[in-house]
């Protein structure tokens, strides 16, 4: 789910950038370039265009995915693998008196001291 929302977030981000860039500015009319203003029925702002409405919708979805990703970046859900507890290790015990056929290890001999007699020179 996290990967799906991340991919959706990136696609919405690119779409939002594209929609904002293809819109025309407020002063894009030729009459506005020479100081005149066009007389419109809805005033100087005019009606909300389709691209303007679409920008609002895409920006809202972008904000929701941003909040979702920020929330789950802090509150990471645990994986099923992390919650599985491995069974405790079972120790094999050898009954007293049985060595399993192996001879006991011989004690190690200490190394010759530096000041002691030397063998075959």
Secondary structure as the mmCIF struct_conf table of DSSP 4:
data_model
#
loop_
_struct_conf.conf_type_id
_struct_conf.id
_struct_conf.beg_label_comp_id
_struct_conf.beg_label_asym_id
_struct_conf.beg_label_seq_id
_struct_conf.end_label_comp_id
_struct_conf.end_label_asym_id
_struct_conf.end_label_seq_id
HELX_RH_AL_P HELX_RH_AL_P1 UNK A 2 UNK A 22
BEND BEND1 UNK A 23 UNK A 23
HELX_LH_PP_P HELX_LH_PP_P1 UNK A 24 UNK A 25
TURN_TY1_P TURN_TY1_P1 UNK A 26 UNK A 27
BEND BEND2 UNK A 29 UNK A 29
HELX_RH_AL_P HELX_RH_AL_P2 UNK A 30 UNK A 33
TURN_TY1_P TURN_TY1_P2 UNK A 34 UNK A 35
TURN_TY1_P TURN_TY1_P3 UNK A 41 UNK A 42
BEND BEND3 UNK A 44 UNK A 45
BEND BEND4 UNK A 47 UNK A 47
HELX_LH_PP_P HELX_LH_PP_P2 UNK A 48 UNK A 49
HELX_RH_AL_P HELX_RH_AL_P3 UNK A 50 UNK A 74
BEND BEND5 UNK A 75 UNK A 75
HELX_LH_PP_P HELX_LH_PP_P3 UNK A 76 UNK A 79
HELX_RH_AL_P HELX_RH_AL_P4 UNK A 80 UNK A 83
HELX_LH_PP_P HELX_LH_PP_P4 UNK A 84 UNK A 95
TURN_TY1_P TURN_TY1_P4 UNK A 96 UNK A 97
TURN_TY1_P TURN_TY1_P5 UNK A 100 UNK A 101
HELX_LH_PP_P HELX_LH_PP_P5 UNK A 102 UNK A 113
TURN_TY1_P TURN_TY1_P6 UNK A 114 UNK A 115
BEND BEND6 UNK A 116 UNK A 116
HELX_LH_PP_P HELX_LH_PP_P6 UNK A 117 UNK A 118
BEND BEND7 UNK A 119 UNK A 119
#
